[in-house]
Structure formats: structure tokens, C-alpha cells
């Protein structure tokens, strides 16, 4: 094997994908200077698309967040983070609060918790960018889906979610459900279903219904295993961008399942929303994201070069390098 070829099996940054999803994962794992526990985490993430971190978050921090829930979910205290655009779907849902990190230091602290960030550095080989929080009161009972239809990146798969139990997740209170190994499936775009992005001003619309029906058919016909996440308060689930997941039915009505999800992008990427994009013809619905850690808006970058965005219709853009990239030999 010549020097150029060896680069791909020895350098985790040689390909524009997370090294845990590289076709050379086994060789890269052997060459990494990491301990056995880290290798175990990386291998599970590579094979299953998720890892569970038990007792990841200190009880005191969890308790501080839960103590804010009565005020956060009080209908007399309508919440909209200043300067942040909320999707209509979330505005209609009183059981979840988006981007409460902007008004709660405890929620922000959890989004930026070093235990989580260190695991993400290990798995992705880039610095994580927390950009969105969702705080839930009951379980969502949400249909099975991949986050990659809502949040994606160029290069793809540099996005993940982290769900933290703020109370015990049981079989009765609608625990998360997920499909191990489904992150290996192709990352679906609307044109795979013969659909165009809709101009709905942030509403998901009927094309998303078609997407959910496709996922339902895929899971059923392939007999993909669906697991439930029953864990103790303070545990965390880290899942890959393309992992299929959702919410289980709540079998004991009236129960809560307090939890926080933080979504993370990674540095040196383009950040966009596939469900509103016609990606393969270059019409990209860009996301303007703020790094929760720094408070700074992230620039759209690819291969180390900042990009210019040419406005199109319906909030979409066409991208090009701000400076002429140099060819690599």
C-alpha cells in the first residue's frame, strides 16, 4: 500500500465523514491512541449508531433544571427566546420548549457539559457545536424518524443528538425507542421519494407525512428491531444523525418523562435543513445556528473554506467558495 493510500487507513480526518462511520473504521480504531473504554464506545457507535452513558450528568444539575420546569411550562409565562425563530410545530406544542438555554443557565450548562463534549470529540474527531435544546415534559410518542431529514450537514453525518433523562424513563411513561444499526441506511432526501421541497415557511407539511410513511414501511418490511430506552435519571443517549428513533406510547396516562435533548453540529461544515431543500440541484435551505458554548453565529464552511451564499427563492441558497480552493495532489 503506497503512502497516499495508507493515509485513509491511518488518518481519521482523511475522509469527510466521522471516523466512526468510515469504511476503514477497524484500521483507524487500531491506530488510535485511546483506552479500552473509549474503544468500546467507538465500536458500539460504529456498529449500532448510539451509546448510552449511565450516570453521565450530576444529580444536582438535573435537579436544578427540573426545579425550573414549573415556570418554564407555565402557560402564563409564554417563552420565545429573543432573536430565535421557532418552528410553528413547536409553538403549537405546550409539552416541549425549544432553546430554553437562552433563558436558563442550567439548561445551557447541560448542553455544554464536558462529559458529553468529550465523548463527541472522541466519536467525531471535531469540536462539537451545541446549537439547539429541547426540553420535554411528557414523552413525545413521536413517529420513528431520522434527525437527518431535519438537520443535516455538508459533509453529511456531522450532526448528532444527545437525550438526557431528567427523571427515570420507564416502560409506562413513553420511553425513547430506537432502531439499532439504522444509521447505516442511506441518508434520505425528498427526491428519493419523488418529492420537491415545499415553500411552507417552516411548517413541515404533507411531504413530511410521506417521509414518515416511507420510514414506517421500511421498518416493517425489513423487520428492523426497535428497542426502548429504560434508564435512570441522569443517563444520556448519544445517537448518530441518521439513527431511526421516536417515542414509545405512554401506557400510564398523566405520567411525565422530563428530559432534555441537545442537538450538535460540528465545526467546518455547512448547516442546513433537508426537508426544505432541493439538495441535489443545489437549492439549500441554510440554518443560521448559534454555538451555545460561545454565543457566536457559526459560519458556513467546507473543507476549511468559508462559503458565500447566493439567495434563491423560498429562503434557499446556492453556495460557492468565497475564495478559489487550491487543488490537492
DAQUIVEN-V356044 format. One line per field, one symbol per residue. ss: DSSP state (a for helix, b for strand, c for the rest). A space follows every 10 residues. Layout:
ss: ???
This chain:
ss: ccaaaaaaaa ccccccccaa acccaaaaaa accccaaaaa aaaaaaaacb bbbcccccaa aaaaaaaaaa aacccccccc cccccccaaa accccbbbca aaccaaaaaa accaaaaaaa aaaacccbbb bbbbbbcccc ccccbbaaac cbbbccccbb bbbbbccccc ccbccbbbcc caaaccccca aaaccccccc cccccaaaaa aaaaaaaaaa acccccbbcc cccccbbbbb cccbbbbccb ccccccccbb bbbbbbcccb bbcaaacbaa acbbcbcccb ccccccbccc bbccbbbbbb bcccccbbbb bcccccccc
